Amino acid sequence: MADFVPPEFDPPAGLTAPRFRLEPLGPQHNDADYAAWTSSMDHIRATPGFTEGSWPREMTIDENRDDLLRHQRDFQGRTGFTYTVLDAGDVVIGCVYIYPLRSDPGPGAAHVSSWVRADHAALDVPLHRAVSDWLARDWPFRRVEYAGR
């Protein structure tokens, strides 16, 4: 199987924008991540990129931690990159997922999705713009599929 990103590529440690910042998602975010998405399940399901999927779904906080550990392993293994979205007060307000595009399994084709919690819905478009610009500027992808806003 071809690498998702080139071996010499150093994945960004995050992104800072005027109203939020991204950092790699990990188990240290479990409580805040769980609170963010469980408070906004209907809103997330209505977000472009999540309308046809099976997530979010009910799970325990321990199952959520296991999911965060999986995302962390993917990041370390360079098979996918998940970032938590934090507001200026370091409150988790969303996530960004960068994974191989299933319909184009060759190297450098990415499927990207993102969500913000319902009480930060106004940040959905700015997040999409910032991530789109970041992907074009700092990532080695030849193709990106990211549901428009």
Stockholm file with secondary structure:
# STOCKHOLM 1.0

chainA/1-149         MADFVPPEFDPPAGLTAPRFRLEPLGPQHNDADYAAWTSSMDHIRATPGFTEGSWPREMTIDENRDDLLRHQRDFQGRTGFTYTVLDAGDVVIGCVYIYPLRSDPGPGAAHVSSWVRADHAALDVPLHRAVSDWLARDWPFRRVEYAGR
#=GR chainA/1-149 SS CCCSSCTTCCCCSCEECSSCEEEECCGGGHHHHHHHHHTCHHHHHTSTTTTTSSCSCCCCHHHHHHHHHHHHHHHHHTSCEEEEEECTTCCEEEEEEEEECTTSCSTTEEEEEEEECGGGGGGHHHHHHHHHHHHHHHSCCSEEEECCC
#=GC SS_cons         CCCSSCTTCCCCSCEECSSCEEEECCGGGHHHHHHHHHTCHHHHHTSTTTTTSSCSCCCCHHHHHHHHHHHHHHHHHTSCEEEEEECTTCCEEEEEEEEECTTSCSTTEEEEEEEECGGGGGGHHHHHHHHHHHHHHHSCCSEEEECCC
//
